[in-house]
C-alpha cells in the first residue's frame, strides 16, 4: 500500500524513465548540442501518450511533463551539463527535476494540515483513496459530500 503522494511520484518517475530511456541512451552530447529538438520531441511523445490514455492519473502525469517541457530547453541542458556523459545520471536528474517541479506546482497530492471539516468533495475523495476506499470516491463526489456534510 502506498499513499496517493507516493503513487503520483512513482507514476512520474515510471513514465519519464520509460519514455526517455531510449532518447537518452548514448546521446548526452546531442542533447547538449540540440536541446530544443529534444524538448520538442519529448513534448510530441507526451501529446501522443495523452491522446492514447484514459487513466486520470496518467493524464495528470502527462500534463505535468507537458508543463515542465514548455518551460523550454534550459532544465534539460542544465542536467546534461551537470552530469557529463553518464546516461543513467542524466535520466535520474531529469526525473528528479520534474518531480520537484510537480511538487512546486501542485501536481502531487500532499497530505494536508487542514481540518477535515474544511475539505471539499475532491479532498474527501482523495482521503478515501488514501484509506483504500477509492471505490466509494465517485459516490461521495456525486453526492456532494464535503468536510461539513
N, C-alpha and C positions, 0 to 999 in steps of 0.2 A: 504494500500500500504506500502510495506517495501522495503528498499534498498537491493541490492544484498548482501551487507555485513551482514545485519540483517538476511536475508534468510539463508545464509551459516551458521551462528552461531546457528540459530534456528534448522536447519537440524541436525547439530552435536549433539546438546542437545537432540533433539527428538529421534534420532537413539540410542544414548547412553542410554537414560532413558529406552526406550522400550526393548533394547537388554539386559541390565544389571540388570534391576529391579529384575527379578526372581533369578538371580545369587547372588545378594547381600542380599536379604531378609533373616535375621536370620543367616547369615553365616560370619559375620565380623571376628570372631576368626579363622575360617577356612581359610579365605583369608589371614590372618596374618601368619598362620602356613604353608600354601602351596601356596605361591604366583605364583610359576612357573606354577603350574597346572591351576590356574585361568587365567593367561596370555595366555597360550596355548589354553584354552577353548574359551577365547574371540577372539583370532586370528582365530580359527576354525569357530566361528559364523560369523565373518567379511567375511571370504572367502566364506562361504555359501551364504551370502547376496549378495556379488559381483557377484557370478555366476547366481543369480536369477534376478538381476535388469538390466534394460536397460536405466534407468534415469541417465543422466550425472551428475546431482547434487548429487544424492545418491551415485553414484560410486565415486565421489570426496570425499564425506564424509567417505565412507568405506576405501578409500586409506589413508586418514588422520588417521583414527583409526588404521589401519594396521601399519603404520609407527610409531605411538605412542607406540603400543604394542610391536613392535620389539625392542624398546629401552630396554626391559626387565621388570622384575617384580618390580624394585625399585620404580617407581612412584605409583604403586598400593599399595605397602606396606606402603609407606610414608603417603598416605592418610588414610589408615586404622589405623596406629599408632597414627596419629594426631587426629582422630575423635572418638576414643573409640568404643562403640557398637552401635552408632546411625546410622541405615541403611540409612535414608534419607540424613544425613550429608555425609556419605561415598560416596553415589551416586553423590551428588552435588559436592563433592570435586573432584571426577574423571572427571565429566563433565567439571568442571572449568579448571582442568589441561589440558585436551585435547583441550579445546578452546584456552588456552594460547599457547599450542604447535602449534595449527593450525595457529594462528596469527604470531608466531615467524618464522614459516617455509613457509609462503606464501600460505597457503591453504585457506585463507579467503580473498576475494577481499576487498581491502580498497580503498576508493576514492583517486585518485592520485592528486598530486600537479603539475604534468607536464602539459605543454600546450597541447591542443588538437591537434595541428599541429605535435606533436611528436608521437601520438598514432599509433599503428599497427592496423590491421583489427580486431584482437580479442578485443583490448581495445575499439574500436568503437562499436563492438557488445555488450560489457558489458554496455557501455554508453546507447545504445539503450534499453537494458533491464531495466536500471535504470530509464529511462523516459517512461517506459511502452510501448515500441515499439519492444519488443523482436521478434515479428512475422517477422520482417524485417532483423534480425541479420544474418541469413544464407545467404540471398541475398547479404548483404554488404560484408560478408567474401568471398563468391564465386566470387564476382566482384572485390575483392582486394581493396576495399575502405579502406583507412587509413587516418591518420590525414592530409596529404598533398593533398589527392585526393578528 
